Amino acid sequence: MKKSFLVMGLCWILTAAHAVTLQPQLADSKAFADCMGRAIEQPLVTQSRIDCLKVELKKYDDQLNDEYKESLSLHTGESRKKLIEGQREWVKFRNAWCRFEGAIDVGGNPLVNQYFCMVDLTIEQMLRLKASH
């Protein structure tokens, strides 16, 4: 009996830790925090949260595109081809991975989880590209 409680507790901790990793690095975005705060007060909380996440995704996607353009301007020949190929494959990966994260049961709404994932991975890729030049 103790062993099953220990296993259940460990599973809960791992699930909770995984759910935390779905959270984007948005602590510095007051606009996002305010939007999510207002979303809780709306009759359609989930849709309001998704709307907040869509705004953030657009913002970070624009920043990612700026970093990508900057990286492209710094490369020629084979490295430029590899960058283009890598970014195209990364977009496919992000979309597929976040569909997966939206499909697993980590609590919350699957579509909200999917959008959190997309924002989080977009931020990571933007920072990765920025660090490469």
C-alpha atoms as one frame of an Amber mdcrd trajectory, in Angstrom:
protein
   0.000   0.000   0.000   2.791   2.439   0.933   4.572   1.587  -2.293   1.518
   2.415  -4.439   1.088   5.767  -2.654   4.768   6.490  -3.242   4.441   5.645
  -6.929   1.268   7.743  -7.247   2.984  10.662  -5.501   6.000  10.421  -7.772
   3.744  10.328 -10.845   1.898  13.413  -9.598   5.175  15.282  -9.049   6.435
  14.365 -12.525   3.128  15.397 -14.094   3.155  18.698 -12.210   6.769  19.320
 -13.227   5.861  18.611 -16.853   2.919  21.005 -16.666   5.235  23.732 -15.384
   7.538  23.225 -18.371   4.589  24.053 -20.614   4.496  27.560 -19.191   6.229
  30.057 -21.441   8.772  32.488 -20.122   6.291  35.336 -19.994   6.922  36.623
 -16.480   8.268  39.888 -17.856   5.191  40.511 -20.024   2.846  42.714 -18.029
   0.467  42.869 -20.991   0.197  39.066 -21.010  -0.295  38.889 -17.236  -2.991
  41.570 -17.403  -4.717  39.828 -20.309  -4.739  36.467 -18.490  -6.027  38.208
 -15.354  -8.925  39.696 -17.303  -9.578  36.334 -19.005 -10.487  34.742 -15.674
 -13.310  37.250 -15.289 -14.776  36.526 -18.747 -17.724  34.181 -19.343 -15.633
  32.271 -21.919 -12.467  31.916 -19.844 -10.789  29.361 -22.096 -11.379  31.338
 -25.290 -10.178  34.505 -23.571  -6.981  32.720 -22.458  -6.444  31.425 -25.994
  -6.900  34.961 -27.334  -4.198  36.190 -24.900  -1.874  33.415 -26.017  -2.492
  34.172 -29.705  -1.395  37.773 -29.138   1.782  36.583 -27.395   2.463  33.993
 -30.095   2.190  36.681 -32.775   4.524  38.980 -30.819   7.190  36.310 -30.329
   6.730  34.917 -33.828   7.443  38.416 -35.188  10.572  38.611 -33.001  11.620
  35.157 -34.198  11.191  36.247 -37.818  13.335  39.332 -37.171  16.096  37.161
 -35.661  15.796  34.716 -38.565  16.177  37.536 -41.107  19.197  38.839 -39.194
  20.733  35.353 -39.200  20.058  34.965 -42.916  21.830  38.243 -43.624  24.951
  36.932 -41.879  25.220  33.650 -43.782  25.954  32.708 -47.354  26.305  29.534
 -49.364  25.986  26.215 -47.544  25.454  27.662 -44.066  22.596  29.803 -45.381
  20.987  26.728 -46.986  21.348  24.815 -43.713  19.804  27.683 -41.768  16.791
  27.812 -44.107  16.391  24.027 -43.965  16.800  23.978 -40.189  14.240  26.708
 -39.611  11.693  25.009 -41.880  12.192  21.732 -40.034  11.994  23.509 -36.678
   8.572  24.983 -37.591   7.337  21.481 -38.478   8.761  20.152 -35.212   7.202
  22.938 -33.122   3.783  22.437 -34.639   3.880  18.634 -34.308   5.302  18.691
 -30.775   2.752  21.205 -29.556  -0.098  19.182 -31.067   1.270  16.301 -28.993
   1.449  18.451 -25.854  -2.134  19.515 -26.499  -3.148  15.856 -26.734  -1.627
  14.627 -23.454  -3.570  14.965 -20.238  -1.569  17.334 -18.026  -4.581  19.199
 -16.740  -6.173  22.315 -18.117  -7.552  22.791 -21.581  -5.688  20.949 -24.373
  -5.794  23.928 -26.750  -4.514  26.293 -24.060  -1.687  23.823 -23.376  -0.926
  23.663 -27.103  -0.685  27.456 -27.362   1.494  27.699 -24.249   3.804  25.165
 -25.887   3.927  27.121 -29.139   4.776  30.363 -27.353   7.402  28.641 -25.199
   9.158  26.932 -28.119   8.986  30.097 -30.221  10.698  32.073 -27.445  13.378
  29.378 -27.146  14.042  29.363 -30.902  14.139  33.148 -31.056  16.728  33.199
 -28.273  18.684  30.392 -29.961  18.849  32.329 -33.229  19.789  35.528 -31.395
  22.651  33.742 -29.633  23.977  32.367 -32.924  24.993  35.777 -34.279
